Amino acid sequence: MKEWFDTLQQREKIILMGGLVILILIVFHESIWSPFQQEITELEQRNHVLSDKLLQLEKITSEYQQSIKGASRIQSLDISLFSLIEKTTRAGNLKSKIKSMTPEGTDAITMTLKQAEMNQIIRWLVTLSVDYGVRIDSIRIQQSDNVGYADAELKLQRVSG
């Protein structure tokens, strides 16, 4: 190979060396530099996605902390859970649907609703949870014979602050 290279003219040697340098640069770029740059781009994209998720998490955390502050205000209400259920079912037009209501200590109640409108049940439960800090420990809902109405068995508990 060296003998063949020595037989080439100076101009051919320069062209051959230049081609070899270009070939080495292309191989370096395609095998080392390009994959490295692709990995950097992918990491930047992942970083953007994780940053977006972090912002969402911070927003949810802020909302949660605000709801806890609201719940601590709610806990200061001086009304028994039994009275609260009576008051809110009356306001939610569910009082006549209560078939049984059994206190379990001071902060829990087991109750049964019969032939109650499903939308009223949901609105009432949301009100209890959001406005009064009452948690649903268990719930069993069965569709009644009338469309849009249900029978519900609930165990509700006031969240202690």
C-alpha positions in Angstrom: 0.0 0.0 0.0 2.9 2.3 0.8 4.5 1.6 -2.5 1.3 2.4 -4.3 1.0 5.6 -2.4 4.6 6.6 -3.1 4.0 6.1 -6.9 1.3 8.8 -6.8 2.0 12.4 -7.9 2.0 15.1 -5.2 -1.3 16.5 -6.4 -2.9 13.0 -6.2 -1.6 12.5 -2.7 -3.1 15.9 -1.6 -6.5 15.0 -3.1 -6.4 11.5 -1.5 -5.4 13.0 1.9 -8.2 15.6 1.6 -10.7 12.9 0.8 -9.5 10.8 3.8 -9.9 13.8 6.1 -13.5 14.5 4.8 -14.3 10.7 5.2 -13.0 10.8 8.8 -15.1 14.0 9.5 -18.3 12.4 8.0 -17.8 9.2 10.0 -17.1 11.2 13.2 -20.2 13.3 12.6 -22.6 10.4 11.8 -21.3 8.0 14.5 -20.5 10.4 17.4 -21.7 13.9 17.0 -25.1 13.4 15.5 -26.3 10.8 18.1 -25.0 13.1 20.8 -27.0 16.0 19.4 -30.1 13.8 19.1 -29.8 12.8 22.7 -29.5 16.4 23.8 -32.7 17.3 21.8 -34.6 14.4 23.4 -33.4 15.4 26.9 -34.5 19.0 26.2 -38.0 17.8 25.1 -38.3 15.6 28.2 -37.2 18.5 30.3 -40.0 20.6 28.8 -42.6 17.9 29.5 -41.4 17.5 33.1 -41.5 21.2 33.6 -45.1 21.3 32.4 -46.0 18.5 34.7 -44.2 20.2 37.6 -46.3 23.4 36.9 -49.5 21.3 36.9 -48.4 19.6 40.1 -47.7 23.0 41.7 -51.1 24.3 40.6 -52.8 21.2 42.1 -50.8 21.5 45.3 -51.9 25.2 45.6 -55.5 24.3 45.0 -55.2 21.5 47.6 -53.6 23.8 50.2 -56.4 26.3 49.6 -59.0 23.6 50.1 -57.4 22.6 53.3 -57.5 26.1 54.5 -61.2 26.1 53.6 -61.7 22.8 55.4 -60.1 24.2 58.6 -62.7 27.0 58.5 -65.4 24.4 58.0 -64.2 22.3 61.0 -64.8 25.3 63.3 -68.6 25.0 62.7 -70.3 24.3 66.0 -73.0 21.9 64.7 -73.4 18.2 65.1 -73.0 16.0 62.0 -76.6 14.8 62.6 -77.9 18.4 62.5 -75.8 19.2 59.5 -77.2 16.2 57.6 -80.8 17.3 58.6 -80.1 20.9 57.5 -78.4 20.0 54.2 -81.0 17.3 53.2 -83.8 19.8 53.9 -82.0 22.4 51.7 -81.3 19.8 49.0 -85.0 18.6 48.9 -83.9 15.2 50.2 -85.3 15.2 53.7 -88.4 13.2 52.7 -86.2 10.6 51.0 -84.4 9.6 54.2 -85.5 6.2 55.4 -83.0 5.7 58.2 -80.3 7.7 59.8 -78.1 6.2 62.5 -75.4 8.2 64.3 -72.1 6.3 64.9 -70.4 8.4 67.6 -70.2 12.1 67.1 -68.6 12.3 63.7 -70.1 9.5 61.6 -73.6 8.6 60.3 -75.0 5.7 58.4 -78.1 6.5 56.4 -80.4 5.2 53.7 -82.1 7.3 51.0 -85.1 5.8 49.0 -86.4 6.9 45.6 -84.2 10.0 45.6 -83.3 11.9 42.4 -79.7 11.0 41.5 -78.8 14.6 40.6 -80.0 15.8 44.0 -77.9 13.1 45.7 -74.8 14.1 43.8 -75.3 17.9 44.5 -75.9 17.2 48.2 -72.8 15.0 48.5 -70.7 17.6 46.8 -72.0 20.3 49.1 -71.3 18.1 52.2 -67.8 17.4 51.0 -66.7 20.8 49.7 -68.6 23.2 52.0 -68.7 21.1 55.3 -65.7 18.8 55.2 -67.8 15.6 55.3 -66.2 12.5 53.7 -68.0 9.6 52.2 -66.6 6.5 53.9 -68.8 4.1 51.9 -71.6 4.4 49.4 -73.9 1.9 47.6 -76.3 3.2 45.0 -78.9 1.1 43.3 -81.0 2.3 40.4 -84.7 2.4 41.4 -87.6 1.6 39.2 -88.0 5.2 38.2 -85.5 6.6 35.6 -83.2 9.1 37.2 -84.0 8.0 40.8 -81.9 5.8 43.1 -81.7 4.1 46.5 -78.5 4.9 48.4 -76.8 3.6 51.5 -74.2 5.9 52.8 -71.7 6.1 55.6 -70.6 9.7 56.1 -67.9 11.0 58.4 -66.8 14.5 59.3 -63.1 15.0 58.6 -61.3 15.8 61.7 -59.0 18.9 61.5 
